[in-house]
């Protein structure tokens, strides 16, 4: 007789996937951006978003609200 499966209340969302991915990256990479332009968490957000969209960091910076400003000379 098959066992019944209890439905999970947690849902996998875009936001939770992003947060989980960043948490894993923080464990393995010593990346720091504690400056007046952006914080480390914002940098991870930009990098993960660029990877997920398979696009440039500059494009993500232009698309995300509150992201650092990207220029041809780097992110400022």
Backbone as CSV, one residue per row, in Angstrom:
resi,resn,N_x,N_y,N_z,CA_x,CA_y,CA_z,C_x,C_y,C_z
1,UNK,0.845,-1.179,0.000,0.000,0.000,0.000,0.892,1.245,0.000
2,UNK,0.709,2.159,-0.952,1.579,3.342,-1.020,1.319,4.299,0.134
3,UNK,2.400,4.905,0.582,2.291,5.912,1.640,1.841,7.227,1.029
4,UNK,1.084,7.978,1.774,0.673,9.297,1.286,1.790,10.295,1.536
5,UNK,1.930,11.201,0.642,2.962,12.224,0.747,2.322,13.493,1.285
6,UNK,2.915,14.015,2.336,2.421,15.262,2.908,2.861,16.418,2.024
7,UNK,1.923,17.244,1.575,2.319,18.378,0.725,3.181,19.365,1.501
8,UNK,4.196,19.864,0.837,5.073,20.844,1.469,4.460,22.227,1.352
9,UNK,4.642,23.014,2.401,4.117,24.376,2.377,5.113,25.353,1.769
10,UNK,6.387,24.976,1.744,7.402,25.851,1.162,7.340,25.778,-0.359
11,UNK,7.381,26.929,-0.980,7.372,26.982,-2.437,8.707,27.513,-2.929
12,UNK,9.171,26.936,-4.001,10.411,27.392,-4.613,10.086,28.554,-5.545
13,UNK,10.586,29.710,-5.195,10.337,30.912,-5.984,11.654,31.427,-6.553
14,UNK,11.556,32.378,-7.456,12.764,33.002,-8.005,13.607,33.616,-6.896
15,UNK,12.952,34.313,-5.978,13.653,34.994,-4.882,14.358,33.988,-3.981
16,UNK,13.685,32.895,-3.629,14.299,31.886,-2.755,15.465,31.197,-3.454
17,UNK,15.326,30.948,-4.743,16.418,30.343,-5.504,17.629,31.269,-5.534
18,UNK,17.392,32.559,-5.753,18.472,33.546,-5.754,19.156,33.591,-4.393
19,UNK,18.369,33.658,-3.322,18.933,33.724,-1.969,19.743,32.471,-1.641
20,UNK,19.233,31.307,-2.012,19.947,30.059,-1.759,21.259,30.015,-2.543
21,UNK,21.211,30.409,-3.794,22.409,30.412,-4.639,23.474,31.342,-4.073
22,UNK,23.062,32.530,-3.660,24.008,33.483,-3.074,24.586,32.932,-1.776
23,UNK,23.765,32.292,-0.960,24.249,31.714,0.299,25.318,30.652,0.042
24,UNK,25.116,29.831,-0.966,26.114,28.805,-1.311,27.400,29.461,-1.818
25,UNK,27.275,30.452,-2.690,28.457,31.146,-3.212,29.247,31.819,-2.091
26,UNK,28.553,32.399,-1.127,29.230,33.065,-0.003,30.050,32.085,0.820
27,UNK,29.636,30.824,0.851,30.387,29.815,1.598,31.710,29.469,0.919
28,UNK,31.742,29.544,-0.405,32.897,29.062,-1.150,33.785,30.144,-1.751
29,UNK,33.279,31.355,-1.855,34.057,32.439,-2.451,34.218,33.580,-1.461
30,UNK,35.442,34.042,-1.306,35.738,35.150,-0.404,35.674,36.449,-1.203
31,UNK,34.464,36.873,-1.509,34.230,38.076,-2.295,33.753,39.173,-1.359
32,UNK,34.367,40.340,-1.466,33.994,41.436,-0.582,33.908,42.729,-1.369
33,UNK,32.833,43.460,-1.143,32.642,44.756,-1.797,31.984,45.710,-0.816
34,UNK,32.629,45.923,0.309,32.071,46.799,1.333,32.524,48.223,1.076
35,UNK,31.857,48.881,0.175,32.252,50.233,-0.187,31.070,51.164,-0.246
36,UNK,31.327,52.355,-0.709,30.265,53.347,-0.793,29.419,53.150,-2.043
37,UNK,29.890,52.370,-3.008,29.154,52.135,-4.249,28.182,50.970,-4.094
38,UNK,28.656,49.843,-3.599,27.777,48.691,-3.411,28.306,47.811,-2.290
39,UNK,27.440,46.956,-1.806,27.779,46.001,-0.765,27.970,44.627,-1.403
40,UNK,28.555,43.712,-0.654,28.846,42.379,-1.166,27.591,41.683,-1.673
41,UNK,26.508,41.778,-0.926,25.257,41.106,-1.313,24.741,41.626,-2.659
42,UNK,24.856,42.923,-2.876,24.426,43.505,-4.152,25.285,42.988,-5.303
43,UNK,26.571,42.845,-5.048,27.480,42.341,-6.071,27.127,40.904,-6.449
44,UNK,26.889,40.059,-5.437,26.463,38.688,-5.713,25.156,38.680,-6.498
45,UNK,24.228,39.536,-6.138,22.947,39.613,-6.832,23.152,39.914,-8.317
46,UNK,24.014,40.877,-8.608,24.301,41.242,-10.000,24.975,40.081,-10.733
47,UNK,25.960,39.455,-10.108,26.695,38.365,-10.759,25.812,37.149,-11.031
48,UNK,24.994,36.770,-10.049,24.111,35.613,-10.229,23.044,35.912,-11.276
49,UNK,22.511,37.117,-11.260,21.506,37.492,-12.256,22.102,37.474,-13.658
50,UNK,23.319,37.991,-13.806,23.982,37.974,-15.116,24.209,36.537,-15.589
51,UNK,24.615,35.670,-14.685,24.833,34.266,-15.056,23.519,33.588,-15.442
52,UNK,22.469,33.833,-14.673,21.176,33.204,-14.952,20.592,33.669,-16.283
53,UNK,20.784,34.932,-16.582,20.258,35.491,-17.836,21.210,35.296,-19.011
54,UNK,22.411,34.813,-18.720,23.465,34.656,-19.727,23.691,35.974,-20.468
55,UNK,23.950,37.002,-19.674,24.147,38.332,-20.233,25.322,39.008,-19.538
56,UNK,25.552,40.248,-19.870,26.664,41.016,-19.321,26.301,41.645,-17.983
57,UNK,27.316,41.829,-17.136,27.126,42.514,-15.859,26.592,43.922,-16.110
58,UNK,27.103,44.591,-17.118,26.650,45.945,-17.446,25.147,45.971,-17.738
59,UNK,24.655,44.983,-18.461,23.228,44.907,-18.779,22.401,44.736,-17.517
60,UNK,22.856,43.870,-16.626,22.133,43.638,-15.372,22.134,44.897,-14.520
61,UNK,23.263,45.588,-14.448,23.333,46.833,-13.674,22.341,47.863,-14.206
62,UNK,22.162,47.899,-15.511,21.206,48.835,-16.100,19.762,48.415,-15.849
63,UNK,19.520,47.105,-15.708,18.163,46.590,-15.542,17.672,46.583,-14.097
64,UNK,18.558,46.272,-13.153,18.144,46.115,-11.759,18.039,47.459,-11.044
65,UNK,16.974,47.632,-10.312,16.795,48.836,-9.505,17.775,48.805,-8.338
66,UNK,18.497,49.883,-8.145,19.428,49.979,-7.031,20.772,49.317,-7.265
67,UNK,20.986,48.784,-8.450,22.272,48.147,-8.759,23.320,49.222,-9.028
68,UNK,24.594,48.883,-8.858,25.649,49.845,-9.187,25.569,50.244,-10.659
69,UNK,26.102,51.393,-10.975,26.110,51.875,-12.355,27.293,51.245,-13.076
70,UNK,27.023,50.662,-14.229,28.086,50.040,-15.016,28.523,50.983,-16.120
71,UNK,29.830,51.073,-16.310,30.405,51.895,-17.373,31.392,51.030,-18.151
72,UNK,31.871,51.502,-19.282,32.898,50.737,-20.006,34.178,50.555,-19.192
73,UNK,34.348,51.346,-18.141,35.552,51.284,-17.309,35.366,50.398,-16.093
74,UNK,34.184,49.822,-15.921,33.900,48.962,-14.785,32.646,49.413,-14.068
75,UNK,32.338,48.730,-13.004,31.154,49.050,-12.205,31.517,50.118,-11.200
76,UNK,30.711,51.204,-11.163,30.961,52.273,-10.189,29.711,52.523,-9.386
